Amino acid sequence: MTGSDRAEELQLARVSAAGSRARLGRRRATYRAAPPGPAPRTAPRRSLRRALATRVRRLRSPGAPVEEAAPRLDFYDHGMTVATHGRIHAIRYDTTVVRRHGALSPQGITLVHVLRDIDGGQVLLHAADFGDPEAWAREIRRAVTGAQVPRALATLAGGGRLTFGPVWLTADGIGRGTTSLRWDRVQRVASVNGAVAVRVAGRWQVLASGLPSPFVLHALAAHLATTTGDG
């Protein structure tokens, strides 16, 4: 067994243990680190030989660092784990908060998902870090929405109030600050790139942008506007 194989085996054991402690259920999908880009064609052969020789010396030396397994995302029934930089983060769909924003990378501007783990820490997922980013980003939105919307609707039905940053929701309406709109006035709800807007009297009003878990807010608002408003 090679050093990399051993590292992968140890990482999988830690991932499984973290998933079990957080009671995430069965593992359903895994996304591994995105493959590295092609090596520069102009790299001098002498430099490559020197780098390989240095690598061999490090592997043979008694104090050589243990190889680190590649980052990975594992999706479960009730949450996910993120293995990166030697740490395992456990995230539950029913309690996490998700934010999305753009960030500069060698590939240009890429989307970053920032999630809250079960310990309250922040976990950053760059679209370029893991393979098939559209698939795992879609799975995060679907799973978090499915886990949080039913409980949120029950809270609203019981007279509660929910907040998403500066935006608030009740069973009667939606608002921000002094702006308040009853659901029977809301014709449509839209969410684009973290911004949520409502259509009232034939005109769109943007309530806020950069909201936490905007897809959850959108699902709640769309449901309430449909079942309470005039559509």
HUPE-V943680 format. One record per residue. N is the residue number from 1. RES is the residue in one letter. PSI is psi in whole degrees, -180 to 180 (none if undefined). OMEGA is omega as a letter, one per 40 degrees, with the letter a starting at -180 (999 if undefined). NEAR is the number of other ideal C-beta (glycine too) atoms within 8 Angstrom. Layout:
{{N RES PSI OMEGA NEAR} {N RES PSI OMEGA NEAR}}
This chain:
{{1 M 128 a 4} {2 T 168 i 5} {3 G -38 a 8} {4 S -37 i 8} {5 D -42 i 8} {6 R -41 i 10} {7 A -42 i 12} {8 E -40 a 10} {9 E -44 i 9} {10 L -39 i 9} {11 Q -44 i 12} {12 L -39 i 8} {13 A -42 i 8} {14 R -39 i 10} {15 V -47 a 13} {16 S -40 i 9} {17 A -41 i 8} {18 A -41 i 12} {19 G -37 i 15} {20 S -44 a 8} {21 R -36 a 7} {22 A 1 i 12} {23 R 54 a 6} {24 L -11 i 13} {25 G -149 a 8} {26 R 145 i 5} {27 R 133 a 9} {28 R -29 a 6} {29 A 153 i 8} {30 T 135 i 8} {31 Y 122 a 11} {32 R 172 a 10} {33 A 141 i 9} {34 A 142 a 8} {35 P 144 i 5} {36 P 155 i 3} {37 G 170 a 3} {38 P 146 i 4} {39 A 148 i 4} {40 P 133 a 5} {41 R -20 a 5} {42 T 8 a 4} {43 A 126 a 8} {44 P 140 a 6} {45 R -35 i 6} {46 R -41 i 6} {47 S -39 i 8} {48 L -43 i 9} {49 R -41 a 8} {50 R -40 i 8} {51 A -41 i 8} {52 L -41 i 8} {53 A -41 i 8} {54 T -40 i 8} {55 R -43 a 8} {56 V -43 i 8} {57 R -41 a 8} {58 R -39 a 9} {59 L -32 a 8} {60 R -22 a 6} {61 S 144 a 7} {62 P -32 a 3} {63 G 17 a 4} {64 A 139 a 8} {65 P 148 i 5} {66 V 138 a 6} {67 E 142 a 8} {68 E 134 i 6} {69 A 154 i 11} {70 A 147 i 7} {71 P 153 i 12} {72 R 152 i 14} {73 L 134 i 14} {74 D 125 a 12} {75 F 134 a 12} {76 Y -178 i 13} {77 D -44 a 7} {78 H 9 a 10} {79 G -162 a 15} {80 M 160 i 13} {81 T 148 i 16} {82 V 116 i 14} {83 A 113 a 14} {84 T 144 i 8} {85 H 37 i 4} {86 G 4 a 4} {87 R 153 i 6} {88 I 118 i 10} {89 H 133 i 12} {90 A 134 a 14} {91 I 130 i 15} {92 R 136 a 12} {93 Y -32 a 13} {94 D -9 a 8} {95 T -13 a 6} {96 T 160 i 12} {97 V 135 a 7} {98 V 128 i 13} {99 R 150 i 10} {100 R 138 i 10} {101 H 164 i 9} {102 G 151 i 6} {103 A 149 i 9} {104 L 142 i 5} {105 S 170 i 9} {106 P -23 i 3} {107 Q 0 a 5} {108 G -148 i 5} {109 I 122 a 6} {110 T 159 a 12} {111 L 137 i 11} {112 V 131 i 12} {113 H 129 i 11} {114 V 116 a 11} {115 L 154 i 13} {116 R 128 a 10} {117 D -179 a 13} {118 I -15 i 9} {119 D 3 i 4} {120 G 1 i 5} {121 G 164 i 7} {122 Q 138 i 7} {123 V 125 a 11} {124 L 128 i 7} {125 L 108 i 13} {126 H 139 a 10} {127 A -31 a 10} {128 A -5 a 9} {129 D -26 a 9} {130 F 149 a 14} {131 G 150 i 8} {132 D 58 a 7} {133 P -31 i 10} {134 E -38 a 6} {135 A -48 a 8} {136 W -30 i 14} {137 A -40 i 11} {138 R -39 i 8} {139 E -39 i 10} {140 I -48 a 12} {141 R -46 a 10} {142 R -47 a 8} {143 A -43 a 11} {144 V -41 i 14} {145 T -47 a 11} {146 G -33 a 8} {147 A -31 a 12} {148 Q -28 a 12} {149 V -47 a 12} {150 P -44 i 7} {151 R -38 i 9} {152 A -40 i 11} {153 L -38 i 10} {154 A -39 i 8} {155 T -44 i 9} {156 L -41 i 15} {157 A -28 i 7} {158 G 11 i 6} {159 G 8 a 6} {160 G 174 a 7} {161 R 134 a 7} {162 L 146 i 11} {163 T 142 i 8} {164 F 90 a 14} {165 G -128 a 8} {166 P -7 a 7} {167 V 138 i 14} {168 W 156 i 11} {169 L 143 i 14} {170 T 177 i 11} {171 A -17 a 7} {172 D -28 a 5} {173 G -172 a 11} {174 I 150 a 14} {175 G 176 i 11} {176 R 124 a 8} {177 G -125 a 5} {178 T -5 i 4} {179 T 126 a 8} {180 S 131 a 7} {181 L 127 i 12} {182 R 150 a 8} {183 W -30 a 12} {184 D -8 i 7} {185 R -18 a 10} {186 V 120 a 16} {187 Q -38 i 12} {188 R 160 i 7} {189 V 137 i 12} {190 A 149 i 10} {191 S 122 a 11} {192 V 121 i 6} {193 N 42 i 5} {194 G -2 i 11} {195 A 141 i 12} {196 V 131 a 17} {197 A 152 i 12} {198 V 148 i 16} {199 R 119 a 12} {200 V 128 i 10} {201 A 39 i 5} {202 G 4 a 5} {203 R 144 a 6} {204 W 141 i 7} {205 Q 122 i 10} {206 V 120 a 8} {207 L -43 a 11} {208 A 163 i 12} {209 S 166 a 8} {210 G 31 a 8} {211 L 153 i 13} {212 P 136 i 8} {213 S 57 a 12} {214 P -27 a 13} {215 F -30 i 11} {216 V -45 i 13} {217 L -43 a 14} {218 H -45 a 12} {219 A -41 i 10} {220 L -48 a 14} {221 A -41 i 14} {222 A -40 i 9} {223 H -48 a 10} {224 L -37 i 14} {225 A -33 a 15} {226 T -43 a 8} {227 T -22 a 6} {228 T -36 a 8} {229 G -169 a 12} {230 D 5 i 4} {231 G none 999 5}}
